[in-house]
Amino acid sequence: MISIERHQALADAARKTLDALGVANVEILVADGSTGLPTHAPFDAIAVHATAPSIPKSLAAQLTEAGRLVLPLATKPEETLVLLTRDADTLKRQSLGPCRFVPLLGTEGF
């Protein structure tokens, strides 16, 4: 499993917490999470924990066939948690309900 943080201090704190919990199967990288990790792709599943203004094309492109992307989207009047499933060159979209998250920052974020 891979987790992306924008700031080294947050990555260090996350690693410390995971170590204290005995979790050793998570790799924490410092990068722009809005663009994913193309060098590590493809992924069966991607979970985004910040609201995106639209579906990040980079993340969708990194999914395997039948891969899933869960992310909060900025919709009116509230944010919506969505599940996107890749089917060939299309994405099937399912709404999972209203939600609230911090904004996704980065190249494909706010």
KOLKE-762020 format. One record per residue (C-alpha): residue in one letter; residue number from 1; x negated, y, z. Coordinates in Angstrom, 3 decimals, m for minus. Layout:
<rec><code>a</code><pos>NUM</pos><u>X</u><v>Y</v><w>Z</w></rec>
...
This chain:
<rec><code>m</code><pos>1</pos><u>0.000</u><v>0.000</v><w>0.000</w></rec>
<rec><code>i</code><pos>2</pos><u>m1.197</u><v>3.507</v><w>m0.806</w></rec>
<rec><code>s</code><pos>3</pos><u>m0.218</u><v>6.796</v><w>0.836</w></rec>
<rec><code>i</code><pos>4</pos><u>m1.099</u><v>10.227</v><w>m0.564</w></rec>
<rec><code>e</code><pos>5</pos><u>m1.654</u><v>13.312</v><w>1.579</w></rec>
<rec><code>r</code><pos>6</pos><u>m2.362</u><v>16.841</v><w>0.317</w></rec>
<rec><code>h</code><pos>7</pos><u>m4.726</u><v>17.766</v><w>3.152</w></rec>
<rec><code>q</code><pos>8</pos><u>m7.692</u><v>15.887</v><w>4.574</w></rec>
<rec><code>a</code><pos>9</pos><u>m6.664</u><v>16.681</v><w>8.178</w></rec>
<rec><code>l</code><pos>10</pos><u>m3.270</u><v>15.027</v><w>7.633</w></rec>
<rec><code>a</code><pos>11</pos><u>m4.896</u><v>12.013</v><w>6.003</w></rec>
<rec><code>d</code><pos>12</pos><u>m7.295</u><v>11.680</v><w>8.935</w></rec>
<rec><code>a</code><pos>13</pos><u>m4.441</u><v>11.923</v><w>11.468</w></rec>
<rec><code>a</code><pos>14</pos><u>m2.412</u><v>9.320</v><w>9.565</w></rec>
<rec><code>r</code><pos>15</pos><u>m5.368</u><v>6.939</v><w>9.418</w></rec>
<rec><code>k</code><pos>16</pos><u>m5.952</u><v>7.369</v><w>13.169</w></rec>
<rec><code>t</code><pos>17</pos><u>m2.294</u><v>6.612</v><w>13.906</w></rec>
<rec><code>l</code><pos>18</pos><u>m2.233</u><v>3.569</v><w>11.636</w></rec>
<rec><code>d</code><pos>19</pos><u>m5.463</u><v>2.268</v><w>13.182</w></rec>
<rec><code>a</code><pos>20</pos><u>m3.990</u><v>2.676</v><w>16.677</w></rec>
<rec><code>l</code><pos>21</pos><u>m0.947</u><v>0.681</v><w>15.556</w></rec>
<rec><code>g</code><pos>22</pos><u>m3.135</u><v>m2.047</v><w>14.045</w></rec>
<rec><code>v</code><pos>23</pos><u>m1.976</u><v>m1.338</v><w>10.489</w></rec>
<rec><code>a</code><pos>24</pos><u>m4.846</u><v>m2.138</v><w>8.130</w></rec>
<rec><code>n</code><pos>25</pos><u>m3.122</u><v>m2.634</v><w>4.761</w></rec>
<rec><code>v</code><pos>26</pos><u>m2.578</u><v>1.055</v><w>3.922</w></rec>
<rec><code>e</code><pos>27</pos><u>m5.047</u><v>3.072</v><w>1.865</w></rec>
<rec><code>i</code><pos>28</pos><u>m4.730</u><v>6.824</v><w>2.458</w></rec>
<rec><code>l</code><pos>29</pos><u>m5.905</u><v>9.144</v><w>m0.301</w></rec>
<rec><code>v</code><pos>30</pos><u>m6.082</u><v>12.930</v><w>m0.514</w></rec>
<rec><code>a</code><pos>31</pos><u>m4.533</u><v>14.070</v><w>m3.810</w></rec>
<rec><code>d</code><pos>32</pos><u>m1.620</u><v>15.852</v><w>m5.494</w></rec>
<rec><code>g</code><pos>33</pos><u>1.212</u><v>13.432</v><w>m4.736</w></rec>
<rec><code>s</code><pos>34</pos><u>3.521</u><v>15.068</v><w>m7.275</w></rec>
<rec><code>t</code><pos>35</pos><u>1.424</u><v>13.516</v><w>m10.056</w></rec>
<rec><code>g</code><pos>36</pos><u>0.933</u><v>10.135</v><w>m8.390</w></rec>
<rec><code>l</code><pos>37</pos><u>m2.144</u><v>8.013</v><w>m8.990</w></rec>
<rec><code>p</code><pos>38</pos><u>m2.455</u><v>7.166</v><w>m12.691</w></rec>
<rec><code>t</code><pos>39</pos><u>m5.770</u><v>5.362</v><w>m12.083</w></rec>
<rec><code>h</code><pos>40</pos><u>m3.992</u><v>2.948</v><w>m9.713</w></rec>
<rec><code>a</code><pos>41</pos><u>m0.816</u><v>2.482</v><w>m11.810</w></rec>
<rec><code>p</code><pos>42</pos><u>1.405</u><v>0.752</v><w>m12.603</w></rec>
<rec><code>f</code><pos>43</pos><u>3.475</u><v>0.510</v><w>m9.414</w></rec>
<rec><code>d</code><pos>44</pos><u>6.466</u><v>m1.681</v><w>m8.571</w></rec>
<rec><code>a</code><pos>45</pos><u>7.773</u><v>0.986</v><w>m6.212</w></rec>
<rec><code>i</code><pos>46</pos><u>7.094</u><v>4.634</v><w>m5.406</w></rec>
<rec><code>a</code><pos>47</pos><u>8.674</u><v>6.494</v><w>m2.479</w></rec>
<rec><code>v</code><pos>48</pos><u>8.451</u><v>10.275</v><w>m2.355</w></rec>
<rec><code>h</code><pos>49</pos><u>9.025</u><v>11.937</v><w>1.007</w></rec>
<rec><code>a</code><pos>50</pos><u>9.488</u><v>15.528</v><w>m0.181</w></rec>
<rec><code>t</code><pos>51</pos><u>12.161</u><v>17.150</v><w>m2.351</w></rec>
<rec><code>a</code><pos>52</pos><u>11.269</u><v>17.562</v><w>m6.020</w></rec>
<rec><code>p</code><pos>53</pos><u>12.791</u><v>20.221</v><w>m8.295</w></rec>
<rec><code>s</code><pos>54</pos><u>13.213</u><v>17.522</v><w>m10.980</w></rec>
<rec><code>i</code><pos>55</pos><u>12.074</u><v>13.968</v><w>m11.618</w></rec>
<rec><code>p</code><pos>56</pos><u>8.256</u><v>14.091</v><w>m11.843</w></rec>
<rec><code>k</code><pos>57</pos><u>7.418</u><v>12.679</v><w>m15.283</w></rec>
<rec><code>s</code><pos>58</pos><u>4.011</u><v>11.483</v><w>m14.066</w></rec>
<rec><code>l</code><pos>59</pos><u>5.565</u><v>9.352</v><w>m11.340</w></rec>
<rec><code>a</code><pos>60</pos><u>8.201</u><v>7.858</v><w>m13.634</w></rec>
<rec><code>a</code><pos>61</pos><u>5.500</u><v>6.962</v><w>m16.167</w></rec>
<rec><code>q</code><pos>62</pos><u>3.571</u><v>5.042</v><w>m13.494</w></rec>
<rec><code>l</code><pos>63</pos><u>6.381</u><v>2.541</v><w>m12.825</w></rec>
<rec><code>t</code><pos>64</pos><u>6.289</u><v>m1.056</v><w>m13.997</w></rec>
<rec><code>e</code><pos>65</pos><u>9.214</u><v>m2.481</v><w>m15.959</w></rec>
<rec><code>a</code><pos>66</pos><u>12.062</u><v>m2.654</v><w>m13.394</w></rec>
<rec><code>g</code><pos>67</pos><u>9.949</u><v>m0.471</v><w>m11.065</w></rec>
<rec><code>r</code><pos>68</pos><u>11.756</u><v>1.749</v><w>m8.581</w></rec>
<rec><code>l</code><pos>69</pos><u>11.241</u><v>5.396</v><w>m7.649</w></rec>
<rec><code>v</code><pos>70</pos><u>13.067</u><v>6.793</v><w>m4.617</w></rec>
<rec><code>l</code><pos>71</pos><u>12.953</u><v>10.533</v><w>m4.123</w></rec>
<rec><code>p</code><pos>72</pos><u>14.971</u><v>13.475</v><w>m2.894</w></rec>
<rec><code>l</code><pos>73</pos><u>16.001</u><v>15.862</v><w>m5.688</w></rec>
<rec><code>a</code><pos>74</pos><u>16.907</u><v>19.515</v><w>m5.328</w></rec>
<rec><code>t</code><pos>75</pos><u>20.542</u><v>19.597</v><w>m6.402</w></rec>
<rec><code>k</code><pos>76</pos><u>23.302</u><v>22.083</v><w>m5.690</w></rec>
<rec><code>p</code><pos>77</pos><u>24.611</u><v>22.630</v><w>m3.068</w></rec>
<rec><code>e</code><pos>78</pos><u>22.417</u><v>20.110</v><w>m1.211</w></rec>
<rec><code>e</code><pos>79</pos><u>19.543</u><v>17.777</v><w>m1.867</w></rec>
<rec><code>t</code><pos>80</pos><u>20.332</u><v>14.249</v><w>m3.053</w></rec>
<rec><code>l</code><pos>81</pos><u>18.339</u><v>11.089</v><w>m2.419</w></rec>
<rec><code>v</code><pos>82</pos><u>18.161</u><v>9.130</v><w>m5.685</w></rec>
<rec><code>l</code><pos>83</pos><u>16.979</u><v>5.700</v><w>m6.759</w></rec>
<rec><code>l</code><pos>84</pos><u>15.537</u><v>5.537</v><w>m10.273</w></rec>
<rec><code>t</code><pos>85</pos><u>14.919</u><v>2.136</v><w>m11.851</w></rec>
<rec><code>r</code><pos>86</pos><u>12.805</u><v>1.847</v><w>m14.989</w></rec>
<rec><code>d</code><pos>87</pos><u>14.343</u><v>m0.092</v><w>m17.864</w></rec>
<rec><code>a</code><pos>88</pos><u>12.001</u><v>m0.035</v><w>m20.865</w></rec>
<rec><code>d</code><pos>89</pos><u>11.687</u><v>3.662</v><w>m21.705</w></rec>
<rec><code>t</code><pos>90</pos><u>14.719</u><v>4.833</v><w>m19.724</w></rec>
<rec><code>l</code><pos>91</pos><u>15.462</u><v>5.490</v><w>m16.060</w></rec>
<rec><code>k</code><pos>92</pos><u>18.678</u><v>4.291</v><w>m14.456</w></rec>
<rec><code>r</code><pos>93</pos><u>19.723</u><v>6.797</v><w>m11.782</w></rec>
<rec><code>q</code><pos>94</pos><u>21.724</u><v>6.003</v><w>m8.660</w></rec>
<rec><code>s</code><pos>95</pos><u>22.670</u><v>8.566</v><w>m6.028</w></rec>
<rec><code>l</code><pos>96</pos><u>22.068</u><v>7.414</v><w>m2.462</w></rec>
<rec><code>g</code><pos>97</pos><u>23.638</u><v>10.449</v><w>m0.804</w></rec>
<rec><code>p</code><pos>98</pos><u>22.821</u><v>13.877</v><w>0.577</w></rec>
<rec><code>c</code><pos>99</pos><u>19.547</u><v>14.459</v><w>2.416</w></rec>
<rec><code>r</code><pos>100</pos><u>17.075</u><v>17.078</v><w>3.652</w></rec>
<rec><code>f</code><pos>101</pos><u>13.312</u><v>16.951</v><w>3.105</w></rec>
<rec><code>v</code><pos>102</pos><u>10.446</u><v>19.417</v><w>2.919</w></rec>
<rec><code>p</code><pos>103</pos><u>9.667</u><v>20.680</v><w>m0.611</w></rec>
<rec><code>l</code><pos>104</pos><u>7.296</u><v>18.680</v><w>m2.822</w></rec>
<rec><code>l</code><pos>105</pos><u>4.245</u><v>20.832</v><w>m3.504</w></rec>
<rec><code>g</code><pos>106</pos><u>1.882</u><v>20.320</v><w>m6.420</w></rec>
<rec><code>t</code><pos>107</pos><u>1.697</u><v>20.293</v><w>m10.183</w></rec>
<rec><code>e</code><pos>108</pos><u>5.131</u><v>18.664</v><w>m10.652</w></rec>
<rec><code>g</code><pos>109</pos><u>6.662</u><v>20.062</v><w>m7.476</w></rec>
<rec><code>f</code><pos>110</pos><u>7.669</u><v>23.533</v><w>m6.343</w></rec>
